[in-house]
Amino acid sequence: MPQRMPRVKNEEQYEALRDKGYSKEKSVRIANTPDAGKKGGKAKPYEEWSRDDLYDQAKNVGIEGRSKMTKKELIHALRNN
């Protein structure tokens, strides 16, 4: 069964990332992240997030297998996808 790509919320940003050579998956993930590309550094590190918040973020960016992941695995998947 082919993997279905999540809907892109910011087409302009997605296309710009693809033009820079980013993968389709990473481009979708970044383009679908609220406030992506804005500076500020105000987000807490993933280690301070709850597992439920990490799960929701993994869901937003389309990480497969997230329901069976531990908090540590979710952090790893979010940082490396």
C-alpha positions as CSV (number, residue, x, y, z in Angstrom):
1,M,0.0,0.0,0.0
2,P,1.6,3.4,-1.0
3,Q,2.2,5.8,1.8
4,R,-0.2,8.8,1.7
5,M,1.4,12.3,2.0
6,P,-0.3,14.6,4.6
7,R,-2.0,17.7,3.2
8,V,0.4,20.6,2.9
9,K,-0.8,23.7,4.8
10,N,1.7,26.2,3.4
11,E,2.2,25.5,-0.3
12,E,4.6,28.4,-0.8
13,Q,6.9,27.3,1.9
14,Y,6.7,23.7,0.8
15,E,7.7,24.6,-2.8
16,A,10.6,26.8,-1.5
17,L,11.9,23.9,0.6
18,R,11.6,21.4,-2.3
19,D,13.5,23.9,-4.5
20,K,16.3,23.9,-1.8
21,G,16.5,20.1,-2.1
22,Y,14.6,19.1,1.0
23,S,12.8,15.7,0.8
24,K,9.0,15.7,0.3
25,E,8.5,14.4,3.8
26,K,10.7,17.0,5.5
27,S,9.2,19.8,3.4
28,V,5.6,18.8,4.4
29,R,6.6,18.5,8.0
30,I,8.2,22.0,8.1
31,A,5.4,23.6,6.0
32,N,2.8,22.1,8.3
33,T,4.4,23.2,11.5
34,P,2.7,26.3,13.0
35,D,5.1,29.3,13.0
36,A,7.8,27.4,11.1
37,G,10.5,29.6,9.9
38,K,9.8,32.4,12.4
39,K,12.6,33.3,14.8
40,G,12.3,33.5,18.5
41,G,13.5,30.3,20.1
42,K,10.7,30.4,22.6
43,A,9.7,26.8,22.4
44,K,10.6,24.5,25.2
45,P,13.0,21.7,24.4
46,Y,11.3,18.4,23.6
47,E,12.5,16.9,26.8
48,E,10.2,19.3,28.7
49,W,7.1,18.4,26.6
50,S,4.6,15.8,27.8
51,R,4.4,12.5,25.8
52,D,0.9,13.5,24.7
53,D,2.2,16.8,23.3
54,L,5.1,15.0,21.5
55,Y,2.6,12.5,20.1
56,D,0.4,15.3,18.8
57,Q,3.4,17.0,17.1
58,A,4.4,13.6,15.6
59,K,0.9,13.3,14.3
60,N,1.0,16.8,12.8
61,V,4.2,16.1,10.9
62,G,3.2,12.6,9.8
63,I,5.5,10.3,11.7
64,E,4.4,6.7,11.3
65,G,4.3,4.3,14.2
66,R,4.0,7.1,16.8
67,S,1.3,5.4,18.9
68,K,3.8,2.7,20.0
69,M,6.7,5.0,20.7
70,T,8.0,6.0,24.1
71,K,8.7,9.7,24.9
72,K,12.3,9.2,24.1
73,E,11.5,7.5,20.8
74,L,9.1,10.3,19.9
75,I,11.8,12.9,20.6
76,H,14.3,11.0,18.4
77,A,11.8,10.7,15.6
78,L,10.8,14.4,15.7
79,R,14.4,15.5,15.6
80,N,15.5,13.1,12.8
81,N,12.7,13.2,10.4
